[in-house]
Amino acid sequence: MLLPEFCLVILIGASGSGKSTFASKHFKPTEIVSSDACRGIVSDDETDQNATSDAFALVKFITRLRLKNRLFTVIDATNVKEESRKDWTRLADEYKCLMVAIILDIPENICADRNALKPDRQFGKYVIPLHISQLQKSIKNLKYEGFRDIFHLRSVEEVDRVLAIEREPSRDSFSL
């Protein structure tokens, strides 16, 4: 996988799809802006859904500062709805930054099994099927949302085959 050295990477996938694991394997900790980590910062509990609004305010704040400083940035959140990606589109436009989508389109049973292994991730059985439904409805329009590159990983095996992510000098139209 080849990514521009300055871009905004949006991880997209249901809860349990492996976004955080993928991010920690392929990106520096300082490059990852995690909604769960920000939820923990504002509430001392990464799973506290009541803190989501404040957590995303912090995610946006950190992302804005990173893009202002032209730093490669990865958003680690579900991002399964077009509406939830609009803030990232606005920030990318504001800072003339390319957007890249990495979709982890993992089967529902695997996501559910992974979440069952996390005692802190107990939520209704409807959440993962809802995420997957929202993902399937919204990813067809990613190009129209402004994503320059879209990497759609459709299985655990495809995710595992990503051995390295390389960076190349930005080849965006903004710098021409």
Buried (B, 14 or more C-beta within 10 A) or exposed (E): BEBBEBBBBBBBBBBBBBBBEBBEBBBEEEBBBBBBBBBBBBBEEBBBEEBBEBBBEBBBEBBBEBBEEEBBBBBBBBBBBBEBBEBBBEBBEEBBBBBBBBBBBBBBEBBBEBBEEEEEBEEEEEBBBBBBBBBEEBBEEBEEBBBBBBBEBEEBEBBEEBEEBEEEEBEBEEEE
